[in-house]
Amino acid sequence: MKGIMELPKNLLDLSANLESDFKDIKDTIQRIKQKLQKYADGKQLKGEEITGWLGEIYGKMILNGKLVPDEYDYDVETQDKFVSIKARKGTSGSWQVSSIIPRIIGAECPTHLMFIQFTDDYLINKIWLFPWEYLRDSGRFIEKMVRGSRRGYYIRVKPSMDSDYLIYP
């Protein structure tokens, strides 16, 4: 194929039809970010990750802690805990799988992992607080492999098995 491709008319029409909706979404995300930034303890909220922002801010408030900069392997520090916060939205499919956890052994590791599940409407559905040692010693961390290289780890929440660590509701 030579040169620049001409986009199909139906795609251009759809894009034009959605333009004002996408602007509304962008403006709404910016307003949400500005409101949440006030609770971020000076940490800059990055990207457009509403689920992650809410998880960190809510986790900090639940634990009465403080958000830490991104260079740490955890998100919230309290008097006696270093907590990694993982948040997912939805009630079907992949909500049970956390995002990447860089390391599971070492002095820099968290002491706990908080997993927050939001509904599709961003309301809190369930919250678990796992001791890090339990997750590590029970083999709950799963290697995330990409093209033969380990990218980190993740956990899969199992509601029927994890009731001992459910803190809400």
C-alpha positions as CSV (number, residue, x, y, z in Angstrom):
1,M,0.0,0.0,0.0
2,K,1.4,3.4,-1.0
3,G,0.9,6.7,0.5
4,I,-1.6,7.8,3.1
5,M,-4.8,5.9,3.5
6,E,-8.1,7.6,3.2
7,L,-10.3,6.8,6.2
8,P,-13.8,5.3,5.5
9,K,-16.6,7.8,5.6
10,N,-18.6,5.9,8.2
11,L,-15.5,6.0,10.5
12,L,-15.2,9.8,10.0
13,D,-18.9,10.3,10.6
14,L,-18.7,8.2,13.8
15,S,-15.7,10.1,15.0
16,A,-17.3,13.4,14.4
17,N,-20.5,12.2,16.1
18,L,-18.5,11.2,19.2
19,E,-16.3,14.3,19.4
20,S,-18.4,16.3,21.8
21,D,-18.9,13.2,24.0
22,F,-15.1,12.7,24.2
23,K,-14.6,16.3,25.1
24,D,-17.1,15.9,27.9
25,I,-15.3,12.9,29.2
26,K,-11.9,14.7,29.0
27,D,-13.3,17.7,30.9
28,T,-15.0,15.4,33.5
29,I,-11.8,13.5,34.1
30,Q,-9.9,16.8,34.6
31,R,-12.5,17.9,37.2
32,I,-12.3,14.6,39.0
33,K,-8.5,14.7,39.0
34,Q,-8.5,18.3,40.4
35,K,-10.9,17.3,43.2
36,L,-8.8,14.2,44.1
37,Q,-5.5,16.0,43.9
38,K,-6.4,17.9,47.0
39,Y,-6.2,14.6,49.0
40,A,-3.0,13.3,47.3
41,D,-0.5,14.6,50.0
42,G,1.5,16.4,47.3
43,K,1.8,13.3,45.1
44,Q,1.0,14.2,41.4
45,L,-1.8,12.0,40.1
46,K,-0.7,10.9,36.6
47,G,-2.5,9.9,33.5
48,E,-6.2,9.3,33.3
49,E,-6.5,6.5,35.8
50,I,-9.6,7.2,37.7
51,T,-9.8,3.7,39.2
52,G,-6.2,3.9,40.4
53,W,-6.6,7.5,41.8
54,L,-9.7,6.5,43.7
55,G,-8.0,3.4,45.1
56,E,-5.0,5.3,46.4
57,I,-7.0,8.2,47.9
58,Y,-9.6,5.9,49.4
59,G,-7.0,3.5,50.7
60,K,-5.1,6.4,52.3
61,M,-8.3,7.6,54.0
62,I,-9.4,4.1,55.2
63,L,-6.0,3.5,56.7
64,N,-5.5,7.1,58.0
65,G,-2.2,7.1,56.2
66,K,-0.2,9.2,53.8
67,L,0.5,8.7,50.1
68,V,4.1,8.3,49.2
69,P,6.0,9.2,45.9
70,D,5.9,6.8,43.0
71,E,9.5,5.5,43.6
72,Y,8.3,3.4,46.5
73,D,6.9,-0.2,46.0
74,Y,3.9,0.8,48.1
75,D,1.3,3.6,47.9
76,V,0.3,4.4,51.5
77,E,2.3,4.6,54.7
78,T,0.8,4.5,58.2
79,Q,2.5,4.3,61.6
80,D,2.8,0.6,61.3
81,K,2.1,-0.4,57.7
82,F,3.4,0.1,54.1
83,V,0.5,-0.7,51.9
84,S,0.3,-1.4,48.1
85,I,-3.1,-0.4,46.8
86,K,-4.6,-2.3,43.8
87,A,-8.0,-1.2,42.5
88,R,-10.2,-2.6,39.8
89,K,-13.6,-1.6,38.4
90,G,-16.4,-3.9,37.4
91,T,-18.1,-7.0,38.6
92,S,-17.5,-9.5,35.8
93,G,-14.4,-10.8,34.1
94,S,-11.0,-9.6,34.9
95,W,-11.7,-7.4,38.0
96,Q,-10.1,-10.0,40.2
97,V,-6.6,-9.7,38.7
98,S,-4.3,-7.0,40.1
99,S,-2.0,-4.8,38.1
100,I,1.7,-5.5,38.1
101,I,3.6,-5.8,41.4
102,P,7.3,-5.2,40.8
103,R,8.9,-7.3,43.5
104,I,7.7,-9.6,46.3
105,I,10.8,-10.0,48.4
106,G,13.1,-7.4,49.9
107,A,13.2,-4.6,52.4
108,E,11.4,-2.3,49.9
109,C,8.3,-4.5,49.8
110,P,5.0,-3.5,51.3
111,T,3.7,-5.0,54.5
112,H,0.2,-5.3,53.2
113,L,-1.8,-5.2,49.9
114,M,-5.2,-3.6,49.8
115,F,-7.4,-4.6,46.9
116,I,-10.4,-2.4,46.2
117,Q,-13.2,-3.5,43.9
118,F,-15.4,-0.7,42.5
119,T,-18.7,-1.2,40.7
120,D,-19.0,0.0,37.1
121,D,-20.3,3.3,38.7
122,Y,-17.0,3.7,40.7
123,L,-18.8,2.9,44.0
124,I,-16.9,0.8,46.5
125,N,-18.1,-2.8,46.3
126,K,-15.5,-4.7,48.3
127,I,-12.2,-4.2,50.0
128,W,-9.6,-6.8,51.1
129,L,-6.5,-6.1,53.2
130,F,-4.0,-8.9,52.8
131,P,-0.8,-9.3,54.9
132,W,2.1,-9.4,52.4
133,E,3.7,-12.3,54.1
134,Y,0.5,-14.3,53.7
135,L,0.4,-13.6,50.0
136,R,4.0,-14.5,49.5
137,D,4.1,-17.6,51.8
138,S,0.9,-19.1,50.4
139,G,2.0,-18.7,46.8
140,R,-0.6,-16.1,45.8
141,F,1.8,-14.0,43.8
142,I,1.8,-15.2,40.2
143,E,4.6,-14.4,37.8
144,K,3.6,-12.1,34.9
145,M,5.6,-13.3,31.9
146,V,5.9,-11.4,28.7
147,R,7.9,-13.0,25.8
148,G,9.8,-15.2,28.2
149,S,10.8,-12.4,30.6
150,R,9.3,-11.8,34.0
151,R,7.6,-8.3,34.2
152,G,6.6,-8.7,37.8
153,Y,3.8,-10.4,39.7
154,Y,0.1,-10.1,40.2
155,I,-2.5,-11.6,42.5
156,R,-6.0,-12.9,41.7
157,V,-8.6,-12.2,44.4
158,K,-10.7,-15.2,45.1
159,P,-13.8,-13.9,47.0
160,S,-14.9,-17.3,48.3
161,M,-11.4,-18.1,49.5
162,D,-10.4,-14.6,50.8
163,S,-13.2,-13.8,53.2
164,D,-10.8,-13.7,56.1
165,Y,-9.2,-10.6,54.6
166,L,-12.4,-8.8,53.5
167,I,-12.6,-5.6,55.4
168,Y,-15.6,-4.1,53.6
169,P,-18.5,-4.7,53.6
